[in-house]
Amino acid sequence: MGYSRVRIRVECFALLVRNQIETHILQNESDKGWLCHPNRIRHQVWCSDRDVYALAEIILLLSERVIMNDSTRNKCKSEQNDISALFEEQPSTSASSTVTESTKRQKLSRKVHIAVAGCSHGEMDKIYATVAEIERREGYKFDLLISCGDYEAIRNYGDLKHMHAPEKYRHLQSFHRYYSGELEAPVLTIFVGGNHEASGYLQELPYGGWVAPKIFYLGHASVVQFAGLRIAGLSGIYNKNDYNTGHWERPPFIDYGAVVSAYHVRSVDVFRLKQLKPRNPNEPPIDIMVTHDWPAGITDYGDVKQLLRLKPYFEEDLKKNAIGNPATMTLLHVLKPRYWLAAHMHCLFAALVPHPNKNDRENDFEPTRFLSLDKPLPRRHFLQALEFDVDQNVSLNLSYDPTWLAILRATNALTSVDKNNIYMPSQHTCNERWDFRPTEEELTKVDEIYGGDFTVPMNFKMTARPHRVDETNDSSQELYYRNPQSTEFCAKLGIKDLNEMLCSLSMDGLGIPYYINKNNDSEVVLKSRTLEKKEDFDDKSDFIIDRNPLPKSLLLEDFKTPAVTNNDEFDKHPSSTVNGCEKRSHYGVDEGLQLSGSKILRRHLIIDINEDKSTQGTSHHSC
């Protein structure tokens, strides 16, 4: 499906105006105080998906204040006339009254609201509270929340031992309350892994799965569907030394280097995502791509000057092209997703990546709108509201993507726990399949396996015991578990179980899942404390079982929005360094540009909810 000629002309015109601003603004000092930064125009282009005509009017109004030469001004006026003509209603040629196409679409569609968060850093209470405040103010409910990494799904102190962060910045935060069932996520949440995660827990779910009720991890790489939208995810950040190895890391980690390499992107996951490239242009594209790291070179399509004003220490890395993942920039041009969402750099950055159609210059592909968000800090852009038109009868349940399932089956032989480099098939190799885009037969087979029902089952179970009130950091164990979600998923699809393969590498530190030891499904009771001596086990095995009863009362106080303070520190070092760690407080959200008719309104919400100035905020790393 080609990208609308009207839209591409409007967006090209927006870039034309922006270039004129950058070229000529210094010629007239009086315009400096009035004219917004050119980054504003790009934001208007980025979120102009629903109302291009309103965008055209706004850009044209801006262009009237830009100093241009006569030829450029005439060209702009000509574009204005062309765009206006394209949107003028034509008289009906039918004898009977007919409903316009737009009216038909309105009757057949509904709005889906999606919230996007940048680096979460365990601050889900704050993010959920901010989402609730937006819902209260705007009068709608979010259907989905997407987190772009550094989620920190920490169940207990044992998970903290294999999280990449200085020890003084390791804190439980609030996820364990959602994990234990004490709290429930107010909105369905999906996330990718970043470079600050409980790596042991996420390694139990390499193909994705529920980390808590209503909170879904997308795995190393995967594609799911929600409300008819195809959402792809890729976890981790790029490191060339580990890119071509298998996924071999698991607790107990051999050394701290394994804790770090566990969240590095692997070539097999990027290779699998590339197989999503449609075989024909009529196939539906990926609607949303979610990564933690930026695609390398994305800064070429955005306002790099504004970025360097926010992060001046990025300049040297930009000169070396050392920011981001070079493999995912290739992936961006292959998949051409409508939106690409990321985080990691702790700043707001938007870009527009065009996709020319070589076979039809008048009908280009829809460009990719890239957006990177910040972390939960005061007056920082860490939350974005998106709105999509979907079919009226579409399901709001999370479901697997059949094409992705077929790709996993076709590339099953590439799954490895090898530390050595493994290389992906290519068209230059002989007698080897290199194009794993699913065939009709492979898609039919997947449909038969699932019986046409690809809904993700609600099969969450606790593998590690949840945090308990009498637990200390010193008493916790660093364990790894067989996760029944991975077992069921791989058995049904008929693929290698990477979770089981990692368990088979060694019996050291292999725990018996906690759900096996519970008295019943509704009461969270631990049967034992962790035994530190292997000889204390009757069966002399390497399994570690908790046998100490948990205090009967596990109820914590009713959920309240965490108190915050103004004692925050802003970035002084690159996000890849430890010294850039910050204290957090408040909430900041930029909902972007909301279009209404021919008017455009920019809302910037700075939300302070139930703030108690007398209470000290919690210091926490956020690199």
Buried (B, 14 or more C-beta within 10 A) or exposed (E): EBBBEBBBBBBEBBBBBBEBBEEBBEEEEEBEEEBEBBBBBBBBBBBBBEBBBBBBBBBBEBBEEBBBEEEBBEBBEEBBEEBEEBEEEEEEEEEEEEEEEEEEEEEEBBEBBBBBBBBBBBBBBBBBBBBBBBBEEBEEEBBBBBBBBBBBBBBBBBBBBBBBBEEEBBBBBBBBBBBBBBBEBBBBBBBBBBBBBBBBBBBBBBBBBBBBBBBBBBBBBBBBBBBBBBBBBBBBBBBEEBBBBBBBBBBBBEEEEBBBBBBBBBBBBBBBBBBBBBEEEEEEBBBBBBBBBBBBBBBEBBBBEBBBEBBEBBEEBBEEEEBBBBBBBBBBEBBBBBBBBBBBBBBBBBBBBBBEBEEEEEBBBBBBBBBBBBBBBBBBBBBBBBBBBBEEEBEEEBBBBBBBBBBBBBBEEBBBBEEEEBEBBEEEEEEEEEEBBBEEEBBEBBBEBBEEEBEBBEEBBBBBBBBBEEBEEEEBBBBBBBBBBBEBBBEEBEBBBBBBBBBEEEEEBBBBBBBEBBEEEEEBBBBBBBBEEEEEEEEEEEEBBBEEEBEEEBEEEEBEBBBBBEEBEEBEEBBBEEEBBBBBBBBBBBBBBBBEEEEBEEBEBEBBBEBEEEEEBBBBBBB
